[in-house]
């Protein structure tokens, strides 16, 4: 069980897996949304525009978390 704990600690702390997966997920979601919207412009409604803005804001929040987490990590000895 101790090996598993060290594995997860190394995975999340040393390799920064969570931060990178969050950024990858949010960029993928935004890319998918933009491709769907701009592949057929007849789909653009107020609701679709709101959803696309929300996904864009999600990417902004994830990038903000990423920067905050990196700065926090750099301050630790």
C-alpha positions, 0 to 999 in steps of 0.5 A: 500500500505504501508503494501505491501511495508513493506512486500517486504522490509522484504522479500528482506532485512530481509529474503534475498530472492533474494540472496538465490533464485539466488543461488538456481537457479544457482545450479539447472541450473548447476545440470540440465546441468551436469545431461544432459551432463553426462547421454549421453556422445555422446552429448558432443561437443565443443558447449555443453562444452562451455555452461557447462563452461558458466553455471559453471561461472554463479554459480561462479558469483552468489556466488561472488555476494552473498559473496559481498552482505553479506559483504556489509550488515555486514558493515552496522550498 
